Amino acid sequence: MNHLKHLIKTENIHESSYRNLLQDAHDDKDLLANLPEQMIRFDPRNGRKIIYSIARSKRPYEKIPPTPASGADSCPICQGNTTKIWDVAPLSQGHTFINENLYPILFPFQIDSWGIVEDKSNVNGMHFLQWLSTDHDAELYNMPPSDIAICLQRLAALEKHLLTQESPAPILFPPFRGYVSIIKNFGKRVGSSLEHGHLQIIHTNILPPSVEQNISFYKKNGYGFSTLLQQNPVENLIIHKEQDLTVLTPFCIKRPLETTIVFHDTNVQYLHQIPSNVLEQLGNAFHIISKNILEIMLQIGREPACNILFHTGDIGGMYIEFLPHTQELGGFEHLGLYTCMTTPEQSTEFYKNINVENLLCY
């Protein structure tokens, strides 16, 4: 404790009034050099509050060394130790394929009818995986955009099949049966158990809370979150543009580098409703954003890791979120008060200036 004695103001908080604390903070030169931004944003989908502090990015941070790659020799997918394949398509090199998850989070316990979820005993579903390529090292950041487009076309075909074929799933969004959730985990820090690149797909009688929030927002406002992001496009929040889609930074990001793909045609609610030429644009956007996230995270000393979430359904326009693991979850976040170490505008600049030398170290 001796090395901290010079910092002691009082030994008991009751020895100081709150006004003393306020005045001391205003007079503290060290604090004045690390002030947060005097701004707050609200996520309109759920009311979540996000405050911003660029200065927090200067905090001492013990960098986590990257997890060593295991390689194809020990990969169960490369060794063929997996489940039956239900869809396969050739790529410029190798093939993309879809099979059932050997360790499913959902299972079709009832074959005849799943019904609407009303209690804990009625949870049914199917859990699939789409492997980007038979090439162990293929990922969104290093695959040709044309190959990514093929993967998306096969993923869209699976989505359509699950939603439209006769099945025990209830009709949640007429005329579609059940709900298809699509995600991608890249990196062990965000839940990926295998480094062989893949997406996860579940078809179930459960609506995720995020979908319910999107529905609620759509019904309340008459437009979806995707439309809101495009209503007043701010140039300094746009990262990349294609003819039929835009990659932008939402005004209410919770973490640095979060970005969203929105489609100009907000009547598109599902992946399988996207025209083939737009899927090609989407493949290009996936490649560019994934590569940028990888490069930026390496520059700032973070092990590359990112979640990708597909938001679909009757929500006023589908959109796709990229959520890089740039900042750990703290206690205040568990209370619903998020602190983000960059502003949306600064986060966008990182994408626009990939090769800048002085990226902040999160």
N, C-alpha and C positions, 0 to 999 in steps of 0.2 A: 504493500500500500504506500510505502514511502515515495515511490516514484510518481504517485498521483496526488500527493498532498498539496502541491502547489495549485491544483485545480479545484480544491474544495472551497465552496462558497459558504455553505452551511452544512452541518452534519445531520440536520433534521429539517425536512421540507417545511414543517410548521414554523420554523424560525424565519421564514421569508414569506412576504405577502405575494399574491399573484401579480400585483402591480410591479413589485421588485423584479419578478421573473421576466415580465414583459419588457421592462426598461433595460434590463441586463442583456436580453436578446437583441434589442435594437442597437445596443452599444458594442456588441461583440463583433470585432473585425473578422474573425474566422467565420462566424455564421453569415455575416454580410457577404462574404465571398462565395457562399454556397447556397444562395437562396433558391427555393423552388419557383417555378413560374406561377404567377398569380392568376391561374385559370383552372377551370373545372369543366369537364365534358360529361354528358349523360348518354349512355347507350340507349337509344330510343326503343329498343326491343324489350329491355327488361329493367330499365331505370338504373342500371349499374353506374356508379359514380367513378370517374377516373380523374385523378389529379396528376400533374406533370412536374418533373424535376430533372432538368438536364444535369444539374450539378451532381446528382447522385451517381452518375456514371463515372465520376472521378474517385469513388470510394475504393479503398484497398480491396483487392479481389484476388483470391487464390485460384488461379486458372486450373481447370480440370484437364488433365492430359487426355488426348483422344483414346478411345478404346481400341486396342489392336484388332485389326481385321482378322477374321478366322479363315477366310479363303474358301474356294470351291471344294477343296479336298474334304473338308469337314461339314459341308453344307448338305443337309438332308434332301433339299430340293434337287441339287446337282447330282446327288447319289440316287435319286429316284425313290426316296423313302417318304412318300407322301400319299395323298388320296387320289381317287379317280378324277380324271380330267374331263370336264364337261364342255370346254370350248378351247379351240386352239387356232392360231392364225400365224402365217409366216411374216417375219420382219425382214429388213434388209440384211440382217444377220440374226440367226436364231428364230425363235418363235415366242409369242406371248400365249399364255394359257390360263384357264380358270378351273379351279377345283374346289372341293369342300375343305373347310378348315378342319384339320385333324383334332384341334382342341377348341371346339366351338363355344361361343358364349351363349348361343341359343340353339335349341334343338326342337324338331317337330314331334313333340311327345304325342300330340293328337294328329292322326292322319286325316280324319274326315272333316273336322271343323275346329278352327282355332277360336272363333268368337272374339268379341271385344274384351279387352283386358279389364276386369272388374275386381279381381282379387289375385293374390300371389300364386294361385295354383293354375292360372290360365295363361302362362307365358310360353309362347311357341315361336319357332322361327327357324331359319336356315342361315348358315354362316359360310360364306364363300371367300376365296382369295383369288385375286388376279395377279399372276407373276408377270412383271413387265417383260421379261425376256428369259429364255433359257441360258443366256449369257449371264453368269453370276455377277459380273461387275456393272451391268447395265442399270442406269438410274436416269431419272428425269433430266438431270443436269448434263448428262453426257450422251443421251440417246438422240438420234436425228429427230427433229420435230415430226417428220413424216411417219416415223415408227411410233411416236407417242400418239399421233392421230389414229393409227391403227388400233392401238391399245384402247383408246377412248371409244372407238367405234364398236369394239367387242364388248366393252364395259356397258355401253349404251344398249347393245343387243341383249345382254344379260338383264339389265334393269327392265327393259320392255317385256321380256319373257316372264320375269317374276311378277310383274304388276298386272299383266293381261291374260296370262294362261289360267285355265280353270285350276283352282287350288283351294285348300281349306282356309286361306286367309280371308278375313272380312273385308268388305268394301269400306275403306276409310276416306278416300278421295274419289268419288264416282268418276269414271267407271273402274278405277284401279283397285286391285285387291292388295291389302296389306300396305306396308311402307318399306321402301328400300333406303337404307342408310349406307353412304359410301364415305370412307375415310382413307387416309394414307398416313402412316407413321414412318418418318424417316429418322433413324437414330435411336439408340437405346435410351437416351435421356427423355424421350417422349413416348416410350412404350413399345418400340419395335424389338421383337425378340430375335429376329433373323435379319442379317444384313442383305440377303438376296432381295432385291427390290420388289415390292408388292403393294397392292391395295387390298382393303377389306370391305366386304359387302355383306350386309345382313338384310334378310327379308322377314318381316315379323308383323305381329298384330299390335306392336307397341309404337307409339309416337314419341320420339325423344322430346324432352322439354324444350330444346332449342326450336324444334318445329312448332310446338305449341305456342311459343313466344312469337315466332314469325307469323303464325296464323292470327294471333291476337292483335299484333301490330297492324297487319293487313286489314282486318275487319274494323279496327278502330279508326284508321286513317284513310282507307280506300285506296291505298297504294302500298307496295312492299318496300322492304329495306333497300333492295336493289335500286328501286326508283328514287328513293330518298337520296342515295349516294350520287345519283345522276342528275337530280333536279337542278342543283346549282353547282355544276362542276367547277372546282377551283383548280386552276392550272398547276399550282404548286403542290397539289396532292395527286396528280396524275403521273404514274410511273411508266406506263407503256400503253400504246393504242394499236388496235387492229381495226379492220373495217367494221366489224360487227361486235366487238367487245372492247372493254377498257380495263386495265389493271390500275387500281388506285389505292391510296391510303385512306381508310375510313377516318372521319374527323374524330372518332371516339376510340382510337386504338388503346389497348390495355398494356401492350408490350411493344418495344422497338421492333421495327421491320414487319409488323403485321400488315398484310395487304389483302385485297379482295379483287376477284375477277367478276365483273358485272357484264351482263349481256344487254345490248341496246334494245333488242326485242324482249320486252318484259312479259310477253305472252308465253315465252318459253318457260315451262315449269319443271321439266325433267330433262335429263341428259339425252334420252332417246328422241326428244323432240327437236334437238339441235341439228340443223342441216349439215351435210357432210363437209361443205366448204367452210362452215364455221367451226366444225370440229378440227379442221386443219389449222385454223387460226388459234384455236384453243391449245392444240399441241405445241405451237410455236410459243405461245404465252407461257405454258407450263415449263418449257425448256429454258426460256429466258429468266423467268423469276426464280426457278430452282437453282440455276447456275449463279444468279446474283446473290441469293441467300447464302449459298455455300461459300462464295468468295468473300462476302462481307463478314460472315461469322468467323472464317479463318483469320481475316485481318484483325478482328477485334478480340481474338484469343478465346473464342467460344467453340466448343465441340459442335460441329454442324448437327442440328436436330430441328425437325419441323413437323407439325401436324397439318394436314390438308383436310378440310371439311367441305363436303358438297351439301348445300342447302337446297332441297327440292320440295315439291309439293304445291298445294294451292296457297302460295305465299306471296303472290304478286311479282313473280320473277325469280328464277333460280339464281344463286350466286355461289362462288367458291372462295373459301377463306384459306389463307396461308398463315399459320401461327408459329413462327420460329421461336425456339426456346432460348430467348436472349436474356431472360431475367427470371430468377427463381420466384416462387410463390411465397409470400410472407404472411405473417399473422393478420395484418390489416386486410389483405386480400381475402382471407377466409371470412372476414366480417362483411365483405362486399365493397370495400373501399380500395380501389386499385391505385397504385402509384406507378406511373410510367416514366422511364428515365430519358425519353425523348418526346418532343412534341410531334404531332402528325407531320408537320411541315419539315422538320429536321429528319425524320425517318424517311420521308420521300427523297430528300436530298442524298441520303446514303445510296439509294438505288441509282440516282442520276449521276453520282460521282463515285463509281465503284473503285477507281484507282486512287482516290485521295489518300494521302500519306498519314493524315492525322485523325483517323477514325477513332471515336471514343472507345475506351475499353470498358465494357459493361461488367 
